[in-house]
Amino acid sequence: MANYLILIYRGDQTQPAAGEVSVSYREFMQRRAGALRGGAALESAETATSVRSDGRGGFTVTDGPFAETKEVLGGYYVIEAADLDEALAIAKEVPAPDGGVEVRPIRVLN
């Protein structure tokens, strides 16, 4: 079994009320509880702070996400799956009607 990260993207203007989990997400989490290893919703993109190397040993810190886009990273799940096919099957069930999801294997460092 391997671990995968599912990144959930949503429309920039779509922000659930604080502390609320929609029915569709609750149903997904109940249905896939055996595969879920963690996850969380993120605060809105306005709360992001970006840090980039300035190439001279320092850093540039700016308010906001890295790029201006219509979709923003809204949350994530860490899942355990037998392979990428199973991870994609789980990802297809994530309710992201105004955005989408991205699936990435989590690299194991030794």
C-alpha positions as CSV (number, residue, x, y, z in Angstrom):
1,M,0.0,0.0,0.0
2,A,1.2,3.5,-0.8
3,N,0.1,6.9,0.4
4,Y,-1.2,9.6,-2.0
5,L,-2.1,13.2,-1.6
6,I,-5.3,14.5,-3.1
7,L,-5.2,18.2,-3.6
8,I,-8.7,19.8,-3.8
9,Y,-9.1,22.8,-6.0
10,R,-12.2,25.0,-5.8
11,G,-13.5,28.2,-7.3
12,D,-11.8,31.2,-5.7
13,Q,-15.1,32.6,-4.5
14,T,-16.3,29.3,-3.0
15,Q,-15.7,29.3,0.7
16,P,-17.7,27.1,3.1
17,A,-18.7,28.6,6.4
18,A,-16.1,28.2,9.2
19,G,-16.3,24.8,10.9
20,E,-18.9,23.4,8.5
21,V,-18.4,20.3,6.4
22,S,-20.9,19.8,3.6
23,V,-23.1,16.8,3.4
24,S,-21.3,15.6,0.2
25,Y,-17.9,15.7,1.9
26,R,-19.2,14.0,5.1
27,E,-20.6,11.2,2.9
28,F,-17.3,10.9,1.0
29,M,-15.3,10.7,4.3
30,Q,-17.7,8.1,5.7
31,R,-17.6,6.0,2.5
32,R,-13.8,6.1,2.2
33,A,-12.9,6.1,6.0
34,G,-10.7,3.0,5.5
35,A,-8.4,4.8,3.0
36,L,-8.3,8.2,4.6
37,R,-5.1,8.9,6.6
38,G,-5.7,12.7,7.1
39,G,-6.9,15.8,5.5
40,A,-8.1,19.3,6.2
41,A,-9.8,22.3,4.6
42,L,-7.7,25.4,4.1
43,E,-8.6,29.0,4.8
44,S,-9.3,31.2,1.9
45,A,-6.6,32.2,-0.6
46,E,-6.6,35.8,0.9
47,T,-5.0,34.3,4.0
48,A,-2.0,32.8,2.1
49,T,1.5,34.1,2.4
50,S,4.0,33.1,-0.3
51,V,7.7,32.7,0.4
52,R,10.2,32.5,-2.5
53,S,14.0,32.4,-2.6
54,D,15.4,35.7,-4.1
55,G,18.4,33.7,-5.5
56,R,20.9,35.6,-3.3
57,G,20.4,33.8,-0.1
58,G,17.4,35.7,1.0
59,F,13.7,35.4,0.6
60,T,10.8,37.5,-0.7
61,V,7.6,37.2,1.4
62,T,4.3,38.4,-0.2
63,D,0.7,38.3,0.7
64,G,-1.5,35.9,-1.3
65,P,-1.0,32.7,-3.2
66,F,1.7,32.1,-5.8
67,A,-0.5,32.8,-8.8
68,E,-3.6,34.6,-9.7
69,T,-6.0,31.9,-10.8
70,K,-9.7,31.2,-10.9
71,E,-9.2,28.0,-8.8
72,V,-7.4,27.8,-5.5
73,L,-6.2,25.0,-3.3
74,G,-9.0,24.5,-0.9
75,G,-8.0,21.4,1.0
76,Y,-6.4,18.0,0.9
77,Y,-6.7,14.4,1.8
78,V,-3.9,11.9,2.5
79,I,-5.1,8.4,1.4
80,E,-3.7,4.9,1.4
81,A,-4.3,3.0,-1.8
82,A,-2.9,-0.2,-3.4
83,D,-1.8,1.7,-6.5
84,L,-2.5,4.8,-8.6
85,D,-5.6,3.2,-10.2
86,E,-7.2,2.8,-6.7
87,A,-6.1,6.3,-5.7
88,L,-7.7,7.8,-8.8
89,A,-10.9,5.9,-8.1
90,I,-11.0,7.4,-4.7
91,A,-10.2,10.9,-6.1
92,K,-13.1,10.7,-8.5
93,E,-15.4,10.5,-5.5
94,V,-14.2,13.7,-3.9
95,P,-16.9,16.3,-4.3
96,A,-15.3,19.2,-6.2
97,P,-18.0,20.5,-8.5
98,D,-16.6,23.9,-9.2
99,G,-12.9,22.8,-9.4
100,G,-11.1,19.5,-9.5
101,V,-8.5,17.4,-7.7
102,E,-4.9,16.5,-8.3
103,V,-3.4,13.2,-7.1
104,R,0.3,12.8,-6.3
105,P,2.2,9.8,-4.8
106,I,3.8,10.7,-1.5
107,R,7.5,10.0,-1.7
108,V,9.0,8.0,1.1
109,L,12.3,9.4,2.2
110,N,14.9,7.1,3.7
